[in-house]
Amino acid sequence: MTTASANPSSSHAGSKRRLKLWLMFVILFMGWALYTFATQVSHQSQAEEKLAAAKNKITETNKQTDALALEVKRLNDPEYIGLKATQELGMVKKGERPIEVLQQP
């Protein structure tokens, strides 16, 4: 017991050492926490970009689906079929004459 009261600087040095170790532990833990937070923010932004791209793709696909559904509906109409045959294939009904436009060189 006389050694502890006789040498007060050694107990003070031990508490400083413990404090330094504790601060080192806290600093390392906070560094790890900040690193983890930064990587999670990075992954979250990448996931948000993927989600936005997927939503855009779904929107485009829905537009294409609607356009194709309209085309199917039109293909059930005989007038539309006749119009397509005339425009795309150059077919005409009996008694009609096709008009051909010539390009000038």
MARKEMAR-857079 format. One record per atom (N, C-alpha, C): residue in one letter; x, y, z. Coordinates in steps of 0.1 Angstrom, whole numbers, plus 2048, in hexadecimal, padded with zeros to 3 digits. Atoms other than C-alpha are relative to their C-alpha. Layout:
<atoms>
AXYZ ...
</atoms>
This chain:
<atoms>
M8087F4800 M800800800 M80880D800 T7F77F57FF T81C817806 T8058047F2 T7FB7FD80D T8278147E2 T7F68087F8 A80A7F8808 A8068227D4 A80080E805 S8017F27FB S8068407EC S80E8077FF A7F37FB801 A82C8447EA A8038057F2 N7FD7FD80E N82C8457C4 N7F38047F8 P80D7FC806 P80D8597B8 P8028027F1 S7FE7FE80F S81C85F795 S7FE7F37F8 S80280D807 S81A83A78C S7F17FD7FE S80F802801 S7F4838792 S7FB80A7F6 H8047F680A H7F085877E H8047FC7F2 A7FB80480D A80584A761 A7F77F47FB G80880B804 G7EF82B761 G7F28047FC S80D7FB804 S7CF83F75F S8018077F2 K7FE7FA80D K7DE853742 K8017F57F5 R7FF80B809 R7E6832731 R7F37FA7FC R80E805803 R7C3825735 R7F880A7F8 L8077F6807 L7B5846729 L8048007F1 K7FB80180E K7CB84470A K7FB7F47F9 L80680D806 L7C0820703 L7F28027FD W80E7FE802 W79C82A708 W7FD8097F4 L8027F780B L79F8476F0 L8047FA7F3 M7FC80780C M7B18316D7 M7F57F77FB F80B809803 F7958186D9 F7F48087FA V80C7F8804 V77A8336D5 V8038067F2 I7FC7FA80D I78D8436B7 I7FF7F57F6 L80180B80A L7908216A6 L7F27FC7FD F80E804802 F76C8186AC F7F980B7F8 M8077F6807 M76083A69F M8058007F1 G7FB80180E G777836680 G7F97F57F9 W80780B806 W767814679 W7F28047FE A80E7FC802 A74482367E A7FF8097F5 L8017F780B L74B83F666 L8037F97F3 Y7FE80880D Y75982764C Y7F47F87FC T80C808802 T73B811650 T7F58097FA F80A7F6805 F72482F64C F8028047F2 A7FC7FC80E A73683B62D A7FD7F57F6 T80380B80A T73481961C T7F17FE7FF Q80F802801 Q70F816625 Q7F980B7F8 V8057F5808 V708838616 V8037FE7F1 S7FC80380E S71A82E5F7 S7F77F57FA H80880B804 H70780D5F4 H7F18057FE Q80E7FC801 Q6E681F5FA Q7FE8097F3 S8017F780C S6ED8395DE S8007F77F4 Q80080980C Q6F581C5C6 Q7F37F97FF A80D807800 A6D580A5D0 A7F58097FB E80A7F6805 E6C182A5CA E8018027F1 E7FE7FE80E E6D082E5A8 E7FA7F47F8 K80680C807 K6C780A59F K7F1800801 L80F7FF7FF L6A480F5AC L7FA80A7F6 A8047F680A A6A082F597 A8007FA7F2 A7FE80680E A6AD81C578 A7F57F67FE A80A80A801 A6957FF57F A7F28067FE K80D7F9802 K677817583 K7FF8067F2 N8017FB80E N680828562 N7FE7F57F6 K80180B809 K683807551 K7F17FA801 I80E8057FF I6617FC55F I7F680A7F9 T8097F6806 T65181D553 T8017FE7F1 E7FE80280E E660818530 E7F97F37FB T80680D804 T6547F452F T7F1801800 N80E7FE800 N6317FE539 N7FB8087F5 K8047F980B K63081851E K8007F87F3 Q7FF80980C Q63B7FE504 Q7F47F6801 T80B8097FE T6217E6512 T7F38077FC D80C7F8804 D60680150E D7FF8027F1 A8007FD80E A6118094EB A7FD7F37F8 L80380D807 L6117E44E1 L7F17FC802 A80E8037FE A5EE7DF4F0 A7F88087F7 L8077F8809 L5E27FC4DC L8017FB7F1 E7FD80680E E5F27ED4BC E7F77F47FE V80980C801 V5E07CC4C3 V7F28037FF K80E7FB801 K5BF7DE4C8 K7FE8057F2 R8027FB80D R5C47F04A7 R8007F57F5 L80080B80A L5CD7D0495 L7F47F87FF N80D807801 N5AB7C349C N7F68087F8 D8097F7808 D59C7E0488 D8047FE7F1 P7FE80280F P5987D8462 P80580D7F9 E7FC7F3807 E59D7FD458 E80F802803 Y7F27FE7FD Y5BF7FE46A Y8087F67F9 I7F980A808 I5CA7DE45A I8018047F1 G8007FB80E G5C17EC438 G80A80C7FE L7F77F5800 L5D480C440 L80E7FC800 K7F28057FE K5F37F944B K8047F97F3 A7FC80780C A5F27E342C A80380A7F4 T7FD7F680A T5F0802416 T80D807802 Q7F57F87FD Q60B815428 Q80D7F87FF E7F48087FE E6247F942F E8037F77F4 L7FF80A80A L61E7E1413 L7FD8057F2 G8047FB80D G6117F73F7 G7F47F97FA M80C807805 M5F17E23F4 M7F580A7FE V80B7F8802 V5D27F23E6 V7F47F77FD K80C808802 K5AE7E73E3 K7FD8007F1 K80380180E K59F7DD3C1 K7F980C7FC G8067F4806 G5977FA3AB G80880D804 E7F97F47FC E5AF8123BD E80E7FF7F9 R7F37FF806 R5D081E3AE R80A80680A P7F67FA7F6 P5EF8243C4 P80680C7FA I7F97F3804 I5FF8463C2 I80E7FE805 E7F28027FD E6248443C0 E80780E7FE V7F97F3801 V63A8633C7 V80E7FD7FD L7F2802804 L65B8643B5 L80980B806 Q7F67F67FB Q6798753C4 Q8078067F5 Q7F87FA80B Q68A88E3AE Q80F800804 P7F28017FD P6B08893AC P80680E802 
</atoms>
